[in-house]
Amino acid sequence: MKRWVFALLLLLALPLSQPGQAQTLTQRMAGSWFGTGQPDDRSEMFIDTFNADGSFRNQHRWCRQGKASDLSETGRWRVVGNILNISIATVSGQPQPREDRYRINAVDGKTQDYTFLANSFNYKARKVDGKFPMPPCDLSS
């Protein structure tokens, strides 16, 4: 009887200890993320979308006197160690290639915390559905 109990406990424990069960940093980064704040404007909003195929898209919105100014970027992304590399290809549809690098401080299924290495600006974002709309500008901006 003891052997059966031991065997059952062992079988129940196996799925928890198999390699590959934990998500990689790259897998945790994939998805859409909403946040606020930029170095020049802490009220600016953004939605970053990191697709599993390595493609990237973001949307930024500034609000001035209740009116929105939007900008979008597309490109590719990859994680090397704890560094997020984003290769921007276009800005609002126009070619403007550049490489942005961020240190990933923390990321889980709900939140991101990362720092832009060029100026040490810290970003925080929360995971949102891929259909999450950019919030409208309110009249208090």
C-alpha positions as a Markdown table, in Angstrom:
| # | Residue | x | y | z |
|---|---|---|---|---|
| 1 | Met | 0.0 | 0.0 | 0.0 |
| 2 | Lys | 2.8 | 2.4 | 0.9 |
| 3 | Arg | 4.4 | 1.8 | -2.6 |
| 4 | Trp | 1.1 | 2.8 | -4.3 |
| 5 | Val | 0.8 | 6.0 | -2.3 |
| 6 | Phe | 4.4 | 6.8 | -3.0 |
| 7 | Ala | 3.9 | 6.1 | -6.7 |
| 8 | Leu | 0.8 | 8.3 | -6.9 |
| 9 | Leu | 2.5 | 11.2 | -5.1 |
| 10 | Leu | 5.5 | 10.9 | -7.5 |
| 11 | Leu | 3.2 | 10.9 | -10.5 |
| 12 | Leu | 1.4 | 14.0 | -9.2 |
| 13 | Ala | 4.7 | 15.8 | -8.6 |
| 14 | Leu | 6.2 | 15.1 | -12.1 |
| 15 | Pro | 4.4 | 17.7 | -14.1 |
| 16 | Leu | 5.5 | 20.4 | -11.7 |
| 17 | Ser | 9.2 | 19.5 | -12.0 |
| 18 | Gln | 9.5 | 18.9 | -15.8 |
| 19 | Pro | 11.8 | 21.3 | -17.6 |
| 20 | Gly | 10.1 | 23.9 | -19.9 |
| 21 | Gln | 7.1 | 24.4 | -17.6 |
| 22 | Ala | 8.0 | 28.0 | -16.7 |
| 23 | Gln | 7.5 | 30.7 | -19.3 |
| 24 | Thr | 10.7 | 32.3 | -20.7 |
| 25 | Leu | 11.2 | 36.0 | -20.4 |
| 26 | Thr | 10.4 | 36.3 | -24.2 |
| 27 | Gln | 7.1 | 34.4 | -23.7 |
| 28 | Arg | 6.1 | 36.7 | -20.8 |
| 29 | Met | 6.9 | 39.8 | -22.9 |
| 30 | Ala | 4.6 | 38.7 | -25.8 |
| 31 | Gly | 1.3 | 40.5 | -25.9 |
| 32 | Ser | -0.2 | 44.0 | -25.6 |
| 33 | Trp | 0.8 | 46.4 | -22.8 |
| 34 | Phe | -0.7 | 49.7 | -21.8 |
| 35 | Gly | 1.1 | 52.4 | -19.9 |
| 36 | Thr | 1.6 | 56.1 | -19.3 |
| 37 | Gly | 4.6 | 58.3 | -19.2 |
| 38 | Gln | 7.5 | 59.4 | -21.5 |
| 39 | Pro | 10.6 | 61.3 | -20.6 |
| 40 | Asp | 9.2 | 64.6 | -22.0 |
| 41 | Asp | 5.6 | 64.0 | -21.0 |
| 42 | Arg | 4.5 | 61.9 | -18.1 |
| 43 | Ser | 0.8 | 62.1 | -19.2 |
| 44 | Glu | 1.5 | 60.4 | -22.6 |
| 45 | Met | -0.2 | 57.0 | -23.1 |
| 46 | Phe | 1.2 | 54.1 | -25.1 |
| 47 | Ile | 0.2 | 50.6 | -26.2 |
| 48 | Asp | 3.1 | 48.3 | -27.1 |
| 49 | Thr | 2.3 | 45.1 | -28.9 |
| 50 | Phe | 5.1 | 42.4 | -28.9 |
| 51 | Asn | 4.0 | 39.6 | -31.2 |
| 52 | Ala | 5.3 | 36.1 | -30.7 |
| 53 | Asp | 6.8 | 36.1 | -34.3 |
| 54 | Gly | 9.1 | 39.0 | -33.2 |
| 55 | Ser | 7.2 | 41.8 | -34.9 |
| 56 | Phe | 6.4 | 44.9 | -32.9 |
| 57 | Arg | 3.9 | 47.8 | -33.1 |
| 58 | Asn | 3.2 | 50.6 | -30.7 |
| 59 | Gln | 0.8 | 53.5 | -30.5 |
| 60 | His | 1.5 | 56.7 | -28.5 |
| 61 | Arg | -1.0 | 59.4 | -27.7 |
| 62 | Trp | -0.5 | 62.9 | -26.4 |
| 63 | Cys | -3.5 | 64.9 | -25.2 |
| 64 | Arg | -3.5 | 68.7 | -25.5 |
| 65 | Gln | -6.6 | 70.7 | -24.7 |
| 66 | Gly | -8.7 | 67.6 | -25.2 |
| 67 | Lys | -7.3 | 66.8 | -28.6 |
| 68 | Ala | -5.3 | 63.7 | -29.4 |
| 69 | Ser | -2.0 | 63.5 | -31.2 |
| 70 | Asp | -1.1 | 60.0 | -32.2 |
| 71 | Leu | 2.1 | 58.4 | -33.4 |
| 72 | Ser | 2.8 | 54.7 | -34.3 |
| 73 | Glu | 5.9 | 52.7 | -34.7 |
| 74 | Thr | 6.5 | 49.3 | -36.2 |
| 75 | Gly | 9.5 | 47.0 | -36.2 |
| 76 | Arg | 11.0 | 43.9 | -34.6 |
| 77 | Trp | 11.8 | 42.9 | -31.0 |
| 78 | Arg | 14.0 | 40.4 | -29.2 |
| 79 | Val | 15.2 | 39.7 | -25.7 |
| 80 | Val | 18.9 | 38.9 | -25.0 |
| 81 | Gly | 19.4 | 38.1 | -21.4 |
| 82 | Asn | 17.4 | 40.8 | -19.6 |
| 83 | Ile | 17.8 | 43.3 | -22.4 |
| 84 | Leu | 14.9 | 44.1 | -24.7 |
| 85 | Asn | 16.0 | 45.3 | -28.2 |
| 86 | Ile | 13.5 | 47.0 | -30.3 |
| 87 | Ser | 14.5 | 47.7 | -33.9 |
| 88 | Ile | 12.1 | 50.5 | -35.1 |
| 89 | Ala | 11.5 | 50.4 | -38.9 |
| 90 | Thr | 8.8 | 53.0 | -39.4 |
| 91 | Val | 7.4 | 55.9 | -37.5 |
| 92 | Ser | 3.8 | 56.8 | -38.5 |
| 93 | Gly | 4.3 | 54.8 | -41.7 |
| 94 | Gln | 7.6 | 56.6 | -42.7 |
| 95 | Pro | 11.0 | 54.8 | -42.7 |
| 96 | Gln | 12.9 | 56.0 | -39.6 |
| 97 | Pro | 15.1 | 53.1 | -38.5 |
| 98 | Arg | 16.7 | 53.0 | -35.1 |
| 99 | Glu | 17.5 | 50.6 | -32.3 |
| 100 | Asp | 16.1 | 51.1 | -28.8 |
| 101 | Arg | 17.5 | 49.1 | -25.8 |
| 102 | Tyr | 15.8 | 48.5 | -22.5 |
| 103 | Arg | 16.7 | 46.7 | -19.3 |
| 104 | Ile | 13.8 | 44.4 | -18.2 |
| 105 | Asn | 13.5 | 44.8 | -14.5 |
| 106 | Ala | 10.4 | 42.6 | -14.1 |
| 107 | Val | 7.7 | 41.1 | -16.2 |
| 108 | Asp | 4.9 | 38.7 | -15.4 |
| 109 | Gly | 1.5 | 37.9 | -16.9 |
| 110 | Lys | 0.1 | 41.2 | -15.7 |
| 111 | Thr | 2.8 | 43.9 | -15.4 |
| 112 | Gln | 6.0 | 45.0 | -17.0 |
| 113 | Asp | 8.8 | 47.2 | -15.6 |
| 114 | Tyr | 11.6 | 48.2 | -17.8 |
| 115 | Thr | 14.2 | 51.0 | -18.2 |
| 116 | Phe | 15.2 | 52.8 | -21.4 |
| 117 | Leu | 19.0 | 52.5 | -21.4 |
| 118 | Ala | 19.7 | 55.8 | -23.3 |
| 119 | Asn | 18.2 | 58.0 | -20.6 |
| 120 | Ser | 17.4 | 55.7 | -17.6 |
| 121 | Phe | 13.6 | 56.5 | -17.9 |
| 122 | Asn | 11.6 | 53.8 | -16.2 |
| 123 | Tyr | 8.4 | 52.5 | -17.8 |
| 124 | Lys | 5.6 | 50.5 | -16.2 |
| 125 | Ala | 2.8 | 48.9 | -18.2 |
| 126 | Arg | -0.1 | 46.5 | -17.6 |
| 127 | Lys | -1.1 | 43.7 | -19.9 |
| 128 | Val | -4.2 | 44.3 | -21.9 |
| 129 | Asp | -6.3 | 42.5 | -24.5 |
| 130 | Gly | -5.0 | 42.8 | -28.1 |
| 131 | Lys | -8.2 | 44.7 | -28.9 |
| 132 | Phe | -7.7 | 47.3 | -26.1 |
| 133 | Pro | -8.5 | 50.7 | -27.5 |
| 134 | Met | -6.3 | 53.7 | -26.8 |
| 135 | Pro | -8.2 | 55.8 | -24.2 |
| 136 | Pro | -9.6 | 59.1 | -25.5 |
| 137 | Cys | -8.4 | 62.4 | -24.4 |
| 138 | Asp | -10.5 | 64.0 | -21.7 |
| 139 | Leu | -11.2 | 67.6 | -21.4 |
| 140 | Ser | -8.9 | 68.1 | -18.4 |
| 141 | Ser | -5.6 | 67.6 | -20.4 |
